[in-house]
Amino acid sequence: MIIIGHYMKQTLLQIYRFYIDGFRGMTLGRTLWMIILIKLFIMFFILRIFFFPRFLNSSFVGDDKSKYVGKELIDRSVVNDRNTKGENN
C-alpha cells in the first residue's frame, strides 16, 4: 500500500512539473490563454448582468423560492406538452 501511494504521488508530481514547464515555455500560448480568460469573464460576468435577470431575488417570488421554481417547471412542461401534441395531430 505504501509503495502504491509513493508511486502515485511521484506520478502526480511528474504530471504537475510537466504542465508547469509547458506553461513557462509558452509565448503565443500565454496570449491565447489571456484571450480565453477575458472571453470567459465577459460571458459569465458582463453578459449575465444584462441578459439574465434575477427573478428569484425579486419581491414577486417571495420567501418560498423552491415552490416558485417547482411551479414554473410544471407550468412550462404542461404548456410545452400541449404545444407539441397540438402540432403532431
Buried (B, 14 or more C-beta within 10 A) or exposed (E): EEEEEEEEEEEEEEEEEEEEEEEEEEEEEEEEEEEEEEEEEEEEEEEEEEEEEEEEEEEEBEEEEEEBEEEEEEEEEEEEEEEEEEEEE
